[in-house]
Amino acid sequence: MTEKTESKKPKVIVYSTPTCPYCHAAKDFLKENKIPFKDIDVSKDQSAAQEMIEKSGQMGVPVLDINGEIIVGFDKAAIKKALKL
């Protein structure tokens, strides 16, 4: 993979919990669109949960960090816009 291709790939982090249906919907949406993402289970990682709260200002999941743009909840339109889909 060339550096140019790499830089165009969005950097996506999903802060989620295993029992959250919207988290699963968000991750399924990313998978369907072949968007690689890092999934962080905030129910098991307290420091990641704190990081998520600092980024989003709230405790609800999912929180998506797409190239630094924070999206709270499974907001398909906002996710598509952030990913330029």
Order of alpha helices (4+ residues) and beta strands (2+ residues): alpha-beta-alpha-beta-alpha-beta-beta-alpha
